[in-house]
Amino acid sequence: MKPDITGIAPFFIVKNVPAALSFYRDRLGFDITFQGPEPDDIFFGIVQRGAA
């Protein structure tokens, strides 16, 4: 029996974190749940879509 997967948390290394966050929000429908440190040097972000 295969286990059910209820969520995943992949990590991506990108050159431009604010642009990547905007893409996930605006094009793919994700919510940005964290970005920081703010305001001038955002180098980490978390996005979420749905209940997972």
PATORGU-428742 format. One line per 8 residues: their letters; for each residue x negated, y negated, z of N, C-alpha, C, O. Coordinates in nm, 3 decimals, decimal comma, padded with zeros to 5 digits. Each point is the difference from the previous one (the first is absolute). Layout:
a) X/Y/Z/X/Y/Z/X/Y/Z/X/Y/Z | ...
***
This chain:
mkpditgi) -00,084/00,118/00,000/00,084/-00,118/00,000/-00,089/-00,125/00,000/-00,093/-00,011/00,080 | 00,123/-00,083/-00,169/-00,076/-00,124/-00,008/00,054/-00,100/00,103/00,121/-00,010/00,019 | -00,210/-00,064/00,048/00,047/-00,099/00,097/00,064/-00,121/-00,069/-00,037/-00,035/-00,112 | 00,132/-00,027/00,179/00,059/-00,123/-00,051/-00,095/-00,116/00,025/-00,060/-00,010/00,108 | 00,046/-00,077/-00,206/-00,081/-00,120/00,016/00,097/-00,115/00,025/00,085/-00,030/-00,084 | -00,098/-00,034/00,199/00,092/-00,108/00,036/-00,058/-00,138/-00,023/00,071/-00,100/00,012 | -00,200/00,093/-00,044/-00,061/-00,129/-00,027/-00,147/00,016/-00,034/-00,061/00,102/00,031 | 00,005/-00,203/-00,096/-00,142/00,000/-00,030/-00,056/-00,139/00,030/00,075/-00,098/00,005
apffivkn) -00,205/00,091/00,015/-00,066/-00,129/00,027/-00,131/-00,006/-00,078/-00,107/00,017/00,057 | 00,115/-00,042/-00,188/-00,123/-00,008/-00,080/-00,073/-00,132/00,025/00,061/-00,100/00,039 | -00,191/00,102/-00,061/-00,084/-00,120/00,012/-00,058/-00,031/-00,137/-00,050/00,090/-00,068 | 00,055/-00,215/00,027/-00,056/-00,043/-00,127/-00,100/-00,112/00,025/00,026/-00,091/00,079 | -00,140/00,097/-00,145/-00,097/-00,108/00,004/00,019/-00,082/-00,127/-00,011/00,053/-00,110 | 00,039/-00,182/00,127/00,027/-00,088/-00,114/-00,087/-00,125/00,011/-00,048/-00,034/00,108 | 00,028/-00,033/-00,221/-00,081/-00,122/-00,001/00,076/-00,119/00,057/-00,060/-00,089/00,061 | 00,191/00,086/-00,081/00,079/-00,117/00,039/00,122/00,048/00,079/00,101/00,037/-00,058
vpaalsfy) -00,112/-00,038/00,190/00,108/00,052/00,085/00,128/-00,082/-00,014/00,107/00,059/-00,015 | -00,112/-00,194/00,019/00,126/-00,075/-00,017/00,071/00,031/-00,132/00,123/00,010/-00,003 | -00,197/00,006/-00,106/00,061/00,034/-00,128/00,061/00,140/00,004/00,108/00,022/-00,055 | -00,176/00,072/00,117/00,053/00,137/00,011/00,127/00,001/00,085/00,097/00,068/-00,035 | -00,096/-00,142/00,145/00,120/-00,007/00,083/00,117/-00,061/-00,077/00,113/00,047/00,010 | -00,141/-00,152/-00,085/00,105/-00,062/-00,082/00,055/00,098/-00,103/00,121/00,005/-00,022 | -00,208/00,072/-00,042/00,043/00,100/-00,098/00,092/00,104/00,064/00,107/00,030/-00,053 | -00,149/00,024/00,167/00,083/00,101/00,067/00,134/-00,058/00,044/00,102/00,069/-00,007
rdrlgfdi) -00,101/-00,195/00,052/00,125/-00,063/00,042/00,088/-00,036/-00,119/00,117/00,038/-00,004 | -00,172/-00,110/-00,092/00,079/-00,057/-00,108/00,037/00,099/-00,110/00,109/-00,006/-00,055 | -00,199/00,098/00,024/00,024/00,093/-00,112/00,053/00,136/00,045/00,076/00,063/-00,073 | -00,117/-00,017/00,192/00,036/00,135/00,043/00,101/00,003/00,115/00,044/00,107/00,040 | -00,008/-00,223/00,014/00,105/-00,007/00,100/-00,041/00,034/00,142/00,086/00,032/00,082 | -00,215/-00,038/-00,051/-00,046/00,027/00,135/00,016/-00,124/00,087/00,008/-00,112/-00,051 | -00,004/00,131/00,183/-00,006/-00,109/00,096/-00,142/-00,009/00,053/-00,062/00,102/00,028 | 00,010/-00,223/-00,013/-00,131/-00,019/00,062/00,023/-00,005/00,150/00,067/-00,090/00,051
tfqgpepd) -00,124/00,187/00,021/00,019/00,006/00,145/-00,119/-00,057/00,077/00,013/-00,031/00,118 | -00,128/00,018/-00,185/-00,116/-00,062/00,064/-00,096/-00,048/-00,107/-00,018/00,065/-00,103 | -00,043/-00,181/00,128/-00,111/-00,048/-00,082/-00,088/-00,085/00,090/00,049/-00,080/00,080 | -00,177/00,097/-00,094/-00,084/-00,079/00,089/-00,148/00,024/-00,022/-00,036/00,078/-00,088 | -00,049/-00,141/00,163/00,043/-00,108/00,089/00,039/-00,122/-00,081/-00,051/-00,021/-00,109 | 00,139/-00,057/00,162/00,051/-00,117/-00,072/-00,066/-00,126/00,054/-00,061/00,008/00,107 | 00,069/-00,120/-00,172/00,069/-00,021/-00,127/-00,090/00,009/-00,121/00,049/00,018/-00,112 | -00,182/-00,031/00,129/-00,086/-00,020/-00,116/-00,070/00,125/-00,052/-00,046/00,000/-00,115
diffgivq) 00,035/00,103/00,193/-00,082/00,115/-00,039/00,076/00,130/00,018/-00,033/00,080/00,087 | 00,134/-00,058/-00,171/00,080/00,123/00,010/-00,077/00,112/-00,069/-00,020/-00,003/-00,121 | -00,024/00,101/00,199/-00,074/00,113/-00,057/00,064/00,134/00,033/-00,056/00,104/-00,033 | 00,173/-00,105/00,098/00,068/00,123/00,037/00,149/-00,025/-00,004/00,047/-00,106/00,041 | 00,028/00,204/-00,091/00,145/-00,013/-00,002/00,069/00,134/00,012/-00,057/00,104/-00,032 | 00,180/-00,108/00,080/00,083/00,120/00,011/00,133/-00,030/-00,067/00,061/-00,104/00,024 | -00,016/00,195/-00,110/00,131/-00,012/-00,063/00,082/00,123/00,034/-00,054/00,106/00,031 | 00,187/-00,122/-00,038/00,090/00,110/00,032/00,121/-00,010/-00,090/00,045/-00,109/-00,036
rgaa) 00,007/00,225/00,001/00,123/00,004/-00,079/00,086/00,113/00,054/-00,045/00,114/00,006 | 00,166/-00,145/00,032/00,089/00,101/00,056/-00,030/00,026/00,147/-00,069/-00,078/00,066 | 00,121/00,188/-00,017/-00,010/00,032/00,143/-00,131/00,065/00,039/-00,032/00,007/00,118 | -00,045/00,041/-00,215/-00,123/00,073/00,033/-00,106/-00,092/00,057/-00,110/00,046/00,033
***
